[in-house]
């Protein structure tokens, strides 16, 4: 494997940690066992090492225990589901992937579980019901739509692997936020903060820029820190690898370019943050509404810095797991 020195990434926001992390970790591990996402001790050790409760404790540092547990369960499911597409049998079979995505989409639309539903789908149904109970109609529709887009992106990934097609950089960057489940994850910020942004702010170019740049800071961080893991796994859905393939440059040059991209995106984020304050001045947004907007903006900053901190702490990127070593749940796809 070509040697590469990973650059030190700088995300200029405070590092924070939710005090309920330990209790959330115990509860989300129990939840994963209850629904069969963890069955063997090897899986339990990997689950503990990848530390998803630690991740959400950094992403949502002011969330209540109840909210943090829900976020931890959801984030754990995202990673287990993603591993099905990336490392298990589903990830090598476009037809199995399509069927899993269709079943998941049906659940998000309110369909009941079938008698054949296994751990992944049963856990998703539980999350759906808990989120639907907590959320308003507008939030739920936005979240469910984001989930459907993520399922489509997962199928795109599987198709690329089946055809051994490395995507071009523009297409990859366009899909990466969905591959990493960033839009529905960002939706959780409003849920745990118990706020609903005014449409004049949510749909403003400034706030949309904040979402876009923050999301790409997160996924670029993932691609730099997770580079060695994905090289060993033979995975090419990584911006460093995509750039090397497209540009014919060295792995180090591509890595350094992604690190520079992170700095540039943070800069554009900060510019948009200032511009958003100016827009709120022009619109006369004050009081609770302005506070809600600022809490969501802080939430994006917690995501950028918190993801970096977790990525450097977790064993997800250091304890290598190869294709075929992850339990496959495709048996639940028998119609």
FILO-683477 format. One record per atom (N, C-alpha, C): residue in one letter; x, z, y. Coordinates in steps of 0.001 Angstrom, whole numbers, plus 500000, padded with zeros to 6 digits. Layout:
<atoms>
aXZY;...
</atoms>
This chain:
<atoms>
x500840500000498807;x500000500000500000;x500881500000501251;x500542499161502191;x501299499067503438;x501282500412504164;x502431500878504590;x502523502163505274;x501976502047506701;x501318503101507142;x500791503134508497;x500825504572508999;x501182504733510264;x501161506049510903;x499864506156511689;x499030507106511312;x497765507268512016;x498013507895513387;x497487507299514441;x497710507829515788;x496938509125516012;x497422509934516919;x496695511140517306;x495586510735518270;x494358511038517899;x493211510644518709;x492853511767519675;x492498511377520888;x492150512369521910;x490725512113522389;x489857513080522111;x488471513019522584;x488312514149523600;x488152513831524904;x488276514841525960;x487025515700526200;x486504516262525112;x485350517155525236;x485649518429524459;x485000519547524815;x485333520817524157;x484971520835522680;x485793521524521898;x485541521734520483;x484640522960520330;x483480522765519674;x482523523865519555;x482070523987518098;x481581525168517738;x481172525420516360;x479966526355516347;x478944525963515612;x477733526764515503;x478004528031514688;x477551529193515157;x477837530438514430;x477103530565513101;x476107529698512853;x475334529777511606;x475921528906510494;x477146528443510670;x477725527514509701;x477690528048508268;x478149529262508042;x478272529790506684;x476916529869505993;x475915530352506707;x474591530451506095;x474004529070505843;x474241528146506761;x473757526777506561;x474425526156505343;x475707526431505148;x476424525884503998;x475823526388502694;x475520527684502625;x474929528244501412;x473562527625501141;x472782527463502187;x471418526937502005;x471423525453501629;x472297524675502256;x472282523240501945;x472863522981500561;x473792523811500102;x474297523683498738;x473188524001497739;x472412525039498019;x471283525389497151;x470252524258497125;x470014523664498287;x469061522546498373;x469558521363497553;x470827521040497662;x471386519911496917;x471314520162495411;x471537521393494994;x471407521727493572;x469954521624493124;x469045522122493939;x467628522114493587;x467128520690493324;x467595519740494126;x467110518370493997;x468001517496493107;x468997518098492499;x469807517360491543;x470878516487492139;x471151516648493421;x472248515900494030;x473595516458493584;x473594517720493195;x474752518367492585;x474331518828491197;x475066518398490172;x474737518811488813;x475911519480488118;x477096518928488294;x478275519442487608;x479184520182488589;x480043521021488032;x480938521801488885;x481898520909489666;x482285519784489076;x483148518840489787;x482448518321491040;x481155518045490901;x480379517577492056;x480220518687493079;x480032519914492608;x479887521054493523;x481167521269494316;x482325521131493639;x483600521308494328;x483800520224495377;x483428519008495030;x483559517921496003;x482617518148497182;x481385518570496918;x480402518831497962;x480919519895498920;x481487520964498367;x482026522047499197;x483220521555500007;x484089520753499390;x485276520272500081;x484966519310501213;x483891518537501050;x483546517587502104;x482805518265503251;x482291519457503036;x481861520405504086;x480895519817505114;x479719519426504635;x478740518827505551;x478104519860506472;x478016521099506034;x477519522142506936;x478496522354508083;x479792522266507769;x480810522364508826;x480644521215509815;x480362520032509278;x480167518876510154;x479015519110511116;x477848519479510613;x476710519633511523;x476886520848512425;x477643521838511969;x477917522984512842;x478733522553514052;x479541521520513891;x480287520970515022;x479438519989515828;x478567519266515155;x477750518270515859;x476632518908516678;x476086520009516176;x474950520663516834;x475280522148517029;x476222522459517911;x476742523830517997;x475760524852518529;x474674524423519168;x473708525384519712;x472388525364518944;x472317524674517829;x471077524601517052;x470754525954516419;x469465526211516243;x469040527405515523;x469408527254514052;x469351528337513309;x469668528269511885;x468731527308511168;x467440527391511459;x466470526504510806;x466789525043511085;x467085524738512340;x467411523358512710;x468730522920512083;x469698523821512033;x471008523475511483;x470899523179509987;x470099523960509276;x469920523731507839;x469269522371507598;x468260522038508377;x467610520732508237;x468615519613508503;x469417519758509553;x470435518751509870;x471478518660508762;x471853519792508191;x472846519792507106;x472299519111505859;x471043519387505529;x470431518733504367;x470371517222504574;x469961516804505762;x469877515374506059;x471257514728506007;x472239515370506609;x473576514796506636;x474176514737505236;x473895515747504422;x474354515717503031;x473727514536502300;x472440514333502531;x471762513207501870;x472354511881502326;x472618511739503626;x473238510501504122;x474518510185503335;x475363511189503139;x476643510947502485;x476468510644500992;x475555511353500331;x475296511067498920;x474719509661498768;x473779509314499630;x473154507992499582;x474190506907499872;x475024507137500856;x476066506170501194;x477030505976500025;x477359507056499334;x478256506948498189;x477633506132497063;x476305506159496959;x475659505322495952;x475944503841496212;x475909503455497467;x476137502057497832;x477618501700497826;x478467502687498059;x479888502392498201;x480677502608496917;x480331503662496147;x481184504060495040;x480504504031493673;x479187504065493625;x478481504091492349;x478061502676491935;x477349502590490824;x476984501279490267;x476133500452491223;x475296501125492015;x474446500418492973;x475276499552493913;x476441500049494299;x477277499326495248;x477877498041494712;x477781497833493386;x478320496603492789;x477217495654492329;x475988496040492560;x474855495247492067;x473825495074493185;x473813493917493859;x472880493711494972;x471414493934494602;x471047493626493364;x469649493807492964;x469300495294492876;x470185496086492274;x469951497532492245;x469912498096493658;x470819497639494506;x470850498109495893;x469549497776496602;x469064496558496405;x467809496151497051;x466658497045496604;x466615497334495306;x465515498156494794;x465593499579495327;x466797500140495409;x466940501488495955;x466519501516497417;x466941500512498189;x466565500447499605;x465060500294499765;x464443499484498916;x462988499292499005;x462240500575498687;x462700501308497663;x462063502589497338;x462217503578498491;x463402503632499077;x463633504540500204;x462755504150501388;x462654502863501666;x461833502396502765;x460364502741502536;x459909502605501308;x458507502947500991;x458229504422501265;x459192505269500901;x459021506694501176;x458947506960502675;x459775506292503451;x459760506485504898;x458440506025505505;x457765505107504834;x456465504629505306;x455313505513504834;x455654506570504088;x454626507514503667;x454133507348502254;x454737506428501497;x454321506231500108;x454667507470499282;x453841507788498267;x454162508940497418;x455304508622496463;x455930509658495952;x456967509489494942;x456373508934493657;x457133508074492987;x456709507609491675;x457169508600490618;x456617508478489431;x456980509394488355;x458428509229487929;x459044508087488265;x460428507826487884;x461430508282488936;x460953508777490048;x461868509138491137;x462868510201490685;x464123509959491008;x465190510897490662;x465700511639491878;x466910512185491803;x467424513067492860;x467449512458494257;x467957511244494403;x468113510666495740;x466766510478496416;x465816509911495706;x464512509644496311;x463691510916496474;x463777511822495517;x463037513085495640;x463542513893496834;x464846513925497022;x465413514630498176;x464998513960499479;x464961512624499496;x464529511915500703;x463076512245501023;x462225512318500017;x460821512649500265;x460689514042500870;x461494514966500389;x461485516322500956;x461909516293502417;x462974515571502728;x463435515465504113;x462379514799504982;x461789513746504464;x460733513047505214;x459627514014505598;x459153514791504647;x458037515699504922;x458433516783505923;x459636517303505795;x460088518351506721;x460286517800508131;x460865516619508234;x461062516001509549;x459727515609510169;x458858515040509344;x457553514591509859;x456741515767510374;x456857516901509717;x456141518103510138;x456641518588511489;x457954518479511708;x458567518996512925;x458428518063514117;x458351516751513857;x458507515774514932;x457167515229515419;x457174514763516668;x456032514048517202;x456015512608516693;x454905511925516923;x454743510567516411;x455794509613516979;x456047509710518276;x456999508782518901;x458396508965518327;x458822510218518198;x460147510482517637;x460221509968516210;x459190510271515410;x459229509872514003;x459283508355513855;x458512507638514644;x458520506174514554;x459898505616514890;x460545506196515896;x461887505740516274;x462886506057515158;x462814507257514610;x463714507663513537;x463512506785512301;x462264506568511895;x461977505770510705;x462438504329510886;x462275503793512091;x462742502429512360;x464268502355512258;x464945503363512783;x466402503401512667;x466832503489511201;x466102504258510420;x466426504364508999;x466276503020508296;x465225502287508618;x465033500971507997;x466172500025508354;x466621500084509593;x467751499248509997;x469019499632509231;x469200500913508988;x470369501370508235;x470313500896506788;x469128500885506196;x468983500387504831;x469343498909504756;x468920498143505747;x469275496718505785;x470796496539505876;x471443497380506690;x472899497287506838;x473608497652505538;x473055498617504797;x473650498991503515;x473593497821502540;x472499497081502545;x472379495910501675;x473364494820502084;x473566494674503379;x474545493700503886;x475938494036503366;x476268495323503366;x477563495768502842;x477715495420501361;x476691495737500582;x476760495468499145;x476906493979498881;x476178493173499640;x476282491729499472;x477696491243499787;x478296491777500829;x479675491411501164;x480625491754500015;x480444492949499426;x481324493342498328;x481138492430497121;x479879492103496834;x479613491248495676;x480265489877495839;x480297489379497070;x480875488057497343;x482336488154497784;x482833489403497882;x484206489650498347;x484457488975499693;x483492489163500583;x483543488560501917;x483860489630502957;x485013489542503571;x485366490452504660;x484670489956505925;x483852490775506570;x483126490303507759;x484066490061508935;x483608489234509871;x484380489035511088;x484210490257511993;x485148490489512923;x485093491709513747;x483808491862514549;x483288490777515126;x482082490873515956;x480896491323515116;x480717490700513957;x479603491072513084;x479770492497512573;x480992492852512206;x481233494198511698;x480904495249512746;x481403495061513962;x481143496032515025;x479647496139515294;x478952495009515236;x477509494994515462;x476769495811514407;x477268495811513170;x476577496491512073;x477071497916511830;x478247498252512340;x478885499502511938;x478059500737512262;x477412500779513418;x476621501963513764;x475540502214512717;x474962501124512203;x473904501252511196;x474481501609509832;x475643501040509510;x476306501376508248;x476557502882508176;x476897503474509311;x477255504899509363;x476062505801509706;x474854505261509750;x473642506043510032;x473722506766511372;x474347506117512359;x474505506760513658;x473182506854514433;x472390505779514552;x471158505910515346;x470217507024514875;x469903507127513561;x469038508259513175;x469721509610513342;x471042509637513221;x471757510905513434;x471684511337514894;x471806510386515799;x471665510704517219;x470235511131517554;x469250510606516826;x467868511053517032;x467734512555516801;x468537513078515884;x468443514507515547;x468825515379516738;x469607514851517661;x469981515636518844;x468727516122519559;x467794515222519799;x466563515613520492;x465741516582519662;x465761516391518338;x464968517270517483;x465485518695517541;x466805518886517433;x467348520247517436;x467373520847518832;x467382519995519852;x467324520494521226;x465887520726521690;x464925520270520897;x463492520438521203;x463138519810522551;x463625518568522749;x463329517858523991;x462901516435523650;x462223515812524582;x461858514396524495;x462237513767525827;x463161512843525797;x463643512243527033;x462572511372527677;x462493511379529004;x461578510452529682;x462006509009529431;x461021508122529265;x461338506727528940;x462200506052530002;x462002506449531263;x462790505841532340;x464277506118532166;x464600507210531489;x465999507537531209;x466425506962529869;x465605507152528845;x465979506691527506;x466307505204527494;x465496504405528192;x465657502954528160;x466536502425529293;x467096503322530076;x467947502878531178;x469247502300530629;x469844501344531322;x471123500791530841;x472214501849530753;x472158502846531628;x473193503886531608;x473107504725530325;x471886505168529983;x471759505999528780;x472011505182527526;x471566503940527513;x471837503081526360;x473338502856526189;x474060502770527309;x475513502641527227;x476133503906526647;x475616505071527055;x476121506326526487;x475943506345524971;x474764505975524498;x474503505948523057;x475454504984522352;x475598503798522941;x476411502757522321;x477882503166522243;x478429503627523359;x479851503964523387;x480139505213522554;x479283506227522647;x479493507430521841;x479448507091520361;x478483506256519968;x478380505869518569;x479631505171518074;x480163504273518896;x481348503538518472;x482611504393518512;x482661505391519365;x483777506340519303;x483763507044517943;x482572507446517504;x482447508135516218;x482872507231515062;x482361505995515034;x482657505142513875;x484105504636513899;x484661504438515087;x486086504072515153;x486955505229514685;x486570506450515048;x487280507627514557;x487230507670513041;x486057507428512484;x485898507388511037;x486827506357510398;x486918505185511015;x487716504115510422;x489215504383510514;x489651505107511532;x491072505464511621;x491398506580510632;x490634507669510685;x490942508823509835;x490716508493508358;x489704507666508074;x489386507340506678;x490099506122506142;x491064505584506882;x491704504329506500;x492383504413505132;x493197505424504909;x493924505511503641;x492959505588502459;x491912506377502617;x490913506506501549;x490315505154501201;x489944504392502215;x489268503130501952;x490228502069501422;x491480502124501829;x492471501214501256;x492646501482499765;x492740502751499383;x492903503098497980;x491676502732497156;x490497502786497784;x489263502446497077;x489012500943497023;x489824500182497751;x489584498752497804;x488444498378498725;x488093499277499624;x487000499033500572;x487525498295501792;x486759497294502264;x487211496545503440;x486262496665504622;x485205497469504500;x484322497702505646;x484915498806506509;x485948498452507226;x486695499357508088;x487268498494509201;x487111498913510446;x487508498061511559;x488991497721511525;x489826498669511090;x491260498385510998;x491509497230510025;x490880497305508859;x491066496284507831;x490467494952508271;x489314495013508918;x488661493789509411;x489537493100510462;x490113493880511372;x490979493296512391;x492247492703511786;x492842493415510841;x494036492874510192;x493717491535509522;x492583491459508858;x492186490231508163;x491939489098509147;x491277489402510273;x490918488355511236;x492104487895512065;x492996488819512406;x494080488517513336;x495403488206512645;x495490488523511362;x496741488308510664;x497853489217511134;x497489490370511683;x498480491312512199;x498807492347511132;x499724493253511439;x500048494316510502;x498966495391510542;x498950496214509505;x497997497318509457;x498248498279510612;x499509498513510954;x499831499411512062;x499313498866513381;x499488497573513606;x499001496964514847;x497486497070514949;x496797496846513837;x495338496947513843;x494896498387514083;x495606499337513465;x495277500756513649;x495450501157515111;x496546500751515709;x496811501083517109;x495759500452518026;x495298499259517664;x494275498617518477;x492961499386518432;x492597499887517260;x491363500678517152;x491499501976517941;x492671502600517908;x492894503821518692;x492745503536520183;x493261502389520625;x493102501992522026;x491636501749522347;x490911501169521418;x489479500933521603;x488731502241521806;x489123503284521070;x488483504591521239;x488679505091522674;x489895504994523175;x490174505424524549;x489329504628525544;x489232503331525344;x488464502488526260;x486986502836526212;x486490503094525025;x485065503436524908;x484764504801525530;x485657505754525374;x485473507046526043;x485433506839527552;x486297505972528072;x486297505684529506;x484978505085529961;x484440504134529206;x483157503534529574;x482027504555529464;x482139505451528482;x481153506520528350;x481139507389529609;x482301507794530072;x482380508669531245;x481852507967532500;x482113506683532618;x481565505920533748;x480044505886533691;x479491505673532497;x478034505628532340;x477406506998532590;x478133508055532231;x477628509410532470;x477460509666533970;x478439509267534747;x478338509399536203;x477201508552536745;x477085507320536241;x476027506414536703;x474646506950536340;x474535507648535208;x473243508208534815;x472826509316535774;x473766510134536185;x473448511170537178;x472944510526538461;x473555509432538865;x473117508736540078;x471722508160539904;x471433507634538714;x470086507115538467;x469055508239538536;x469377509399537983;x468438510515538035;x468209510958539478;x469255510883540317;x469084511181541741;x468088510208542368;x468251508918542074;x467373507900542661;x465932508065542184;x465771508448540905;x464425508597540344;x463805509948540666;x464579510838541229;x464070512169541529;x463856513025540294;x464651512805539275;x464548513598538042;x465210514959538286;x464419516005538189;x464930517349538465;x464402518328537423;x464791519566537588;x464232520645536783;x464407520454535290;x463358520782534498;x463452520720533036;x463831519341532501;x463312518276533144;x463628516929532660;x465117516630532803;x465681516989533923;x467119516736534128;x467945517578533164;x467506518798532942;x468204519665531996;x468157519078530592;x467005518517530207;x466865517913528886;x467814516731528723;x467903515905529758;x468804514753529706;x470243515228529535;x470626516212530326;x472007516699530247;x472318517314528888;x471338517983528284;x471553518556526950;x471771517462525919;x471053516352526061;x471250515241525131;x472597514564525357;x473007514466526614;x474324513899526913;x475410514791526312;x475273516098526495;x476224517028525876;x476212516877524365;x475020516612523810;x474914516403522370;x475742515223521899;x475778514164522680;x476612513010522327;x478097513375522379;x478461514204523341;x479859514629523448;x480249515557522301;x479303516423521887;x479542517256520706;x479749516371519477;x479015515284519400;x479166514365518277;x480555513731518269;x480994513235519409;x482294512569519454;x483431513519519096;x483459514666519752;x484543515620519491;x484362516306518144;x483124516666517833;x482865517366516583;x483175516528515361;x482879515223515449;x483187514374514294;x484696514281514084;x485444514154515167;x486904514112515039;x487422515404514421;x486967516547514927;x487438517825514392;x487137517925512899;x485913517566512514;x485532517628511097;x486354516654510259;x486552515455510767;x487284514444510010;x488698514908509681;x489279515721510557;x490619516234510320;x490615517484509438;x489429518073509236;x489302519288508422;x488815519007507005;x487890518067506863;x487217517832505602;x488175517256504550;x487807517453503293;x488578516832502205;x487980515472501825;x486961515016502532;x486362513724502202;x487378512586502314;x488287512700503253;x489235511613503472;x490603511855502821;x490758512986502163;x492048513284501532;x491951513389500014;x490804513850499496;x490606513929498050;x489978512618497599;x490791511684497191;x490312510335496956;x489381510261495745;x488282509578495939;x487311509324494875;x487218507815494726;x487389507340493506;x487402505900493279;x486047505426492783;x485845504131492876;x484601503534492397;x484418503866490921;x483188504257490594;x482874504625489224;x483019506106488949;x483600506870489888;x483770508309489695;x482625509117490310;x481694508437490969;x480544509106491578;x479343508914490676;x478607510003490418;x477411509908489570;x476428508907490152;x475953508011489302;x475011506992489757;x473590507450489465;x472722507286490441;x471319507667490282;x470431506425490084;x471023505293489658;x470230504080489594;x469190504130488491;x469275505105487569;x468258505212486537;x466866505435487091;x466784506007488285;x465474506247488895;x464844504964489425;x465555503841489323;x465021502588489844;x464248501803488800;x464122502352487587;x463336501669486572;x461884501658487009;x461278500499487119;x459894500400487592;x458895500676486463;
</atoms>
